[in-house]
């Protein structure tokens, strides 16, 4: 463990992992998240700015929660973010379903190529098994 200064309130605390926030600020942020979640449930068509103002949260924090897939907006909501790859409008996360599929396929192909069995050329006399 190391001692760090909370980026929100500047108090010192024992840092273990994750964002550099003290337990008190993390708990406060979690309370705000729960409040935002309930607000969105009751006001499904509210824009981001209205949600931020009604809950005393920054728009950047709302976007972060959406990117982390902690918040998801309905299809009739005017809120939409851009996919980081193609720019399509999405309601949660960082990538649209099409780009997620492409990224998954690329990763699976890379893993299968890397994990494939190494083929040896047995016609080469140096690669043959020897016994004493």
C-alpha positions as protocol buffer text, in pm:
chain_id: "A"
residue {
  index: 1
  type: UNK
  ca { x: 0 y: 0 z: 0 }
}
residue {
  index: 2
  type: UNK
  ca { x: 104 y: 354 z: -58 }
}
residue {
  index: 3
  type: UNK
  ca { x: -25 y: 684 z: 73 }
}
residue {
  index: 4
  type: UNK
  ca { x: -176 y: 915 z: -187 }
}
residue {
  index: 5
  type: UNK
  ca { x: -375 y: 1235 z: -199 }
}
residue {
  index: 6
  type: UNK
  ca { x: -739 y: 1207 z: -306 }
}
residue {
  index: 7
  type: UNK
  ca { x: -788 y: 1384 z: -638 }
}
residue {
  index: 8
  type: UNK
  ca { x: -1128 y: 1512 z: -524 }
}
residue {
  index: 9
  type: UNK
  ca { x: -1081 y: 1631 z: -166 }
}
residue {
  index: 10
  type: UNK
  ca { x: -696 y: 1626 z: -140 }
}
residue {
  index: 11
  type: UNK
  ca { x: -700 y: 1418 z: 182 }
}
residue {
  index: 12
  type: UNK
  ca { x: -434 y: 1154 z: 231 }
}
residue {
  index: 13
  type: UNK
  ca { x: -544 y: 790 z: 225 }
}
residue {
  index: 14
  type: UNK
  ca { x: -401 y: 439 z: 180 }
}
residue {
  index: 15
  type: UNK
  ca { x: -419 y: 371 z: -192 }
}
residue {
  index: 16
  type: UNK
  ca { x: -467 y: 10 z: -301 }
}
residue {
  index: 17
  type: UNK
  ca { x: -597 y: 15 z: -660 }
}
residue {
  index: 18
  type: UNK
  ca { x: -843 y: 187 z: -893 }
}
residue {
  index: 19
  type: UNK
  ca { x: -917 y: 557 z: -916 }
}
residue {
  index: 20
  type: UNK
  ca { x: -722 y: 785 z: -685 }
}
residue {
  index: 21
  type: UNK
  ca { x: -1012 y: 869 z: -453 }
}
residue {
  index: 22
  type: UNK
  ca { x: -1043 y: 827 z: -80 }
}
residue {
  index: 23
  type: UNK
  ca { x: -1313 y: 590 z: 49 }
}
residue {
  index: 24
  type: UNK
  ca { x: -1536 y: 882 z: 152 }
}
residue {
  index: 25
  type: UNK
  ca { x: -1528 y: 1041 z: -195 }
}
residue {
  index: 26
  type: UNK
  ca { x: -1579 y: 701 z: -361 }
}
residue {
  index: 27
  type: UNK
  ca { x: -1886 y: 640 z: -144 }
}
residue {
  index: 28
  type: UNK
  ca { x: -2021 y: 987 z: -225 }
}
residue {
  index: 29
  type: UNK
  ca { x: -1971 y: 928 z: -599 }
}
residue {
  index: 30
  type: UNK
  ca { x: -2149 y: 592 z: -572 }
}
residue {
  index: 31
  type: UNK
  ca { x: -2446 y: 765 z: -401 }
}
residue {
  index: 32
  type: UNK
  ca { x: -2458 y: 1014 z: -689 }
}
residue {
  index: 33
  type: UNK
  ca { x: -2448 y: 728 z: -938 }
}
residue {
  index: 34
  type: UNK
  ca { x: -2746 y: 559 z: -772 }
}
residue {
  index: 35
  type: UNK
  ca { x: -2934 y: 892 z: -773 }
}
residue {
  index: 36
  type: UNK
  ca { x: -2857 y: 942 z: -1145 }
}
residue {
  index: 37
  type: UNK
  ca { x: -2968 y: 587 z: -1223 }
}
residue {
  index: 38
  type: UNK
  ca { x: -3305 y: 646 z: -1055 }
}
residue {
  index: 39
  type: UNK
  ca { x: -3342 y: 983 z: -1229 }
}
residue {
  index: 40
  type: UNK
  ca { x: -3281 y: 824 z: -1569 }
}
residue {
  index: 41
  type: UNK
  ca { x: -3532 y: 550 z: -1487 }
}
residue {
  index: 42
  type: UNK
  ca { x: -3798 y: 815 z: -1415 }
}
residue {
  index: 43
  type: UNK
  ca { x: -3697 y: 1053 z: -1698 }
}
residue {
  index: 44
  type: UNK
  ca { x: -3613 y: 826 z: -1991 }
}
residue {
  index: 45
  type: UNK
  ca { x: -3599 y: 1103 z: -2252 }
}
residue {
  index: 46
  type: UNK
  ca { x: -3394 y: 1357 z: -2055 }
}
residue {
  index: 47
  type: UNK
  ca { x: -3080 y: 1490 z: -2229 }
}
residue {
  index: 48
  type: UNK
  ca { x: -2737 y: 1460 z: -2064 }
}
residue {
  index: 49
  type: UNK
  ca { x: -2722 y: 1827 z: -1964 }
}
residue {
  index: 50
  type: UNK
  ca { x: -3055 y: 1805 z: -1782 }
}
residue {
  index: 51
  type: UNK
  ca { x: -2948 y: 1484 z: -1603 }
}
residue {
  index: 52
  type: UNK
  ca { x: -2620 y: 1647 z: -1497 }
}
residue {
  index: 53
  type: UNK
  ca { x: -2785 y: 1963 z: -1365 }
}
residue {
  index: 54
  type: UNK
  ca { x: -3061 y: 1779 z: -1179 }
}
residue {
  index: 55
  type: UNK
  ca { x: -2811 y: 1554 z: -999 }
}
residue {
  index: 56
  type: UNK
  ca { x: -2513 y: 1789 z: -947 }
}
residue {
  index: 57
  type: UNK
  ca { x: -2286 y: 1566 z: -1159 }
}
residue {
  index: 58
  type: UNK
  ca { x: -2065 y: 1674 z: -1447 }
}
residue {
  index: 59
  type: UNK
  ca { x: -2148 y: 1569 z: -1802 }
}
residue {
  index: 60
  type: UNK
  ca { x: -1798 y: 1419 z: -1821 }
}
residue {
  index: 61
  type: UNK
  ca { x: -1877 y: 1193 z: -1524 }
}
residue {
  index: 62
  type: UNK
  ca { x: -2201 y: 1083 z: -1691 }
}
residue {
  index: 63
  type: UNK
  ca { x: -2011 y: 1002 z: -2011 }
}
residue {
  index: 64
  type: UNK
  ca { x: -1757 y: 803 z: -1811 }
}
residue {
  index: 65
  type: UNK
  ca { x: -2033 y: 594 z: -1651 }
}
residue {
  index: 66
  type: UNK
  ca { x: -2184 y: 531 z: -1994 }
}
residue {
  index: 67
  type: UNK
  ca { x: -1844 y: 431 z: -2138 }
}
residue {
  index: 68
  type: UNK
  ca { x: -1792 y: 194 z: -1842 }
}
residue {
  index: 69
  type: UNK
  ca { x: -2136 y: 46 z: -1927 }
}
residue {
  index: 70
  type: UNK
  ca { x: -2268 y: 133 z: -1582 }
}
residue {
  index: 71
  type: UNK
  ca { x: -2541 y: 347 z: -1743 }
}
residue {
  index: 72
  type: UNK
  ca { x: -2744 y: 249 z: -2046 }
}
residue {
  index: 73
  type: UNK
  ca { x: -3002 y: 464 z: -2222 }
}
residue {
  index: 74
  type: UNK
  ca { x: -3319 y: 343 z: -2392 }
}
residue {
  index: 75
  type: UNK
  ca { x: -3361 y: 356 z: -2768 }
}
residue {
  index: 76
  type: UNK
  ca { x: -3604 y: 649 z: -2745 }
}
residue {
  index: 77
  type: UNK
  ca { x: -3358 y: 856 z: -2540 }
}
residue {
  index: 78
  type: UNK
  ca { x: -3188 y: 1149 z: -2716 }
}
residue {
  index: 79
  type: UNK
  ca { x: -2861 y: 1058 z: -2542 }
}
residue {
  index: 80
  type: UNK
  ca { x: -2611 y: 890 z: -2766 }
}
residue {
  index: 81
  type: UNK
  ca { x: -2234 y: 855 z: -2777 }
}
residue {
  index: 82
  type: UNK
  ca { x: -2013 y: 782 z: -3073 }
}
residue {
  index: 83
  type: UNK
  ca { x: -1846 y: 448 z: -3128 }
}
residue {
  index: 84
  type: UNK
  ca { x: -1470 y: 502 z: -3085 }
}
residue {
  index: 85
  type: UNK
  ca { x: -1396 y: 313 z: -3407 }
}
residue {
  index: 86
  type: UNK
  ca { x: -1661 y: 396 z: -3666 }
}
residue {
  index: 87
  type: UNK
  ca { x: -1851 y: 690 z: -3511 }
}
residue {
  index: 88
  type: UNK
  ca { x: -2193 y: 520 z: -3506 }
}
residue {
  index: 89
  type: UNK
  ca { x: -2436 y: 632 z: -3235 }
}
residue {
  index: 90
  type: UNK
  ca { x: -2445 y: 396 z: -2937 }
}
residue {
  index: 91
  type: UNK
  ca { x: -2635 y: 402 z: -2607 }
}
residue {
  index: 92
  type: UNK
  ca { x: -2367 y: 248 z: -2382 }
}
residue {
  index: 93
  type: UNK
  ca { x: -2007 y: 132 z: -2390 }
}
residue {
  index: 94
  type: UNK
  ca { x: -1723 y: 235 z: -2617 }
}
residue {
  index: 95
  type: UNK
  ca { x: -1797 y: 39 z: -2935 }
}
residue {
  index: 96
  type: UNK
  ca { x: -2101 y: -47 z: -3145 }
}
residue {
  index: 97
  type: UNK
  ca { x: -2202 y: -412 z: -3185 }
}
residue {
  index: 98
  type: UNK
  ca { x: -2048 y: -433 z: -3533 }
}
residue {
  index: 99
  type: UNK
  ca { x: -1709 y: -304 z: -3415 }
}
residue {
  index: 100
  type: UNK
  ca { x: -1721 y: -527 z: -3104 }
}
residue {
  index: 101
  type: UNK
  ca { x: -1767 y: -825 z: -3333 }
}
residue {
  index: 102
  type: UNK
  ca { x: -1476 y: -721 z: -3554 }
}
residue {
  index: 103
  type: UNK
  ca { x: -1248 y: -665 z: -3255 }
}
residue {
  index: 104
  type: UNK
  ca { x: -1345 y: -1002 z: -3108 }
}
residue {
  index: 105
  type: UNK
  ca { x: -1278 y: -1180 z: -3439 }
}
residue {
  index: 106
  type: UNK
  ca { x: -941 y: -1010 z: -3476 }
}
residue {
  index: 107
  type: UNK
  ca { x: -843 y: -1109 z: -3124 }
}
residue {
  index: 108
  type: UNK
  ca { x: -959 y: -1468 z: -3171 }
}
residue {
  index: 109
  type: UNK
  ca { x: -768 y: -1494 z: -3501 }
}
residue {
  index: 110
  type: UNK
  ca { x: -452 y: -1357 z: -3341 }
}
residue {
  index: 111
  type: UNK
  ca { x: -482 y: -1599 z: -3050 }
}
residue {
  index: 112
  type: UNK
  ca { x: -544 y: -1900 z: -3274 }
}
residue {
  index: 113
  type: UNK
  ca { x: -241 y: -1817 z: -3490 }
}
residue {
  index: 114
  type: UNK
  ca { x: -21 y: -1771 z: -3185 }
}
residue {
  index: 115
  type: UNK
  ca { x: -141 y: -2087 z: -3006 }
}
residue {
  index: 116
  type: UNK
  ca { x: -127 y: -2312 z: -3312 }
}
residue {
  index: 117
  type: UNK
  ca { x: 102 y: -2617 z: -3296 }
}
residue {
  index: 118
  type: UNK
  ca { x: 453 y: -2561 z: -3418 }
}
residue {
  index: 119
  type: UNK
  ca { x: 514 y: -2775 z: -3725 }
}
residue {
  index: 120
  type: UNK
  ca { x: 859 y: -2924 z: -3771 }
}
residue {
  index: 121
  type: UNK
  ca { x: 1001 y: -3026 z: -4103 }
}
residue {
  index: 122
  type: UNK
  ca { x: 1083 y: -3394 z: -4054 }
}
residue {
  index: 123
  type: UNK
  ca { x: 1254 y: -3415 z: -4389 }
}
residue {
  index: 124
  type: UNK
  ca { x: 1541 y: -3212 z: -4249 }
}
residue {
  index: 125
  type: UNK
  ca { x: 1807 y: -3456 z: -4116 }
}
residue {
  index: 126
  type: UNK
  ca { x: 1894 y: -3222 z: -3826 }
}
residue {
  index: 127
  type: UNK
  ca { x: 1536 y: -3233 z: -3690 }
}
residue {
  index: 128
  type: UNK
  ca { x: 1517 y: -3614 z: -3656 }
}
residue {
  index: 129
  type: UNK
  ca { x: 1508 y: -3783 z: -3319 }
}
residue {
  index: 130
  type: UNK
  ca { x: 1835 y: -3936 z: -3205 }
}
residue {
  index: 131
  type: UNK
  ca { x: 1903 y: -4202 z: -2945 }
}
residue {
  index: 132
  type: UNK
  ca { x: 2223 y: -4308 z: -2772 }
}
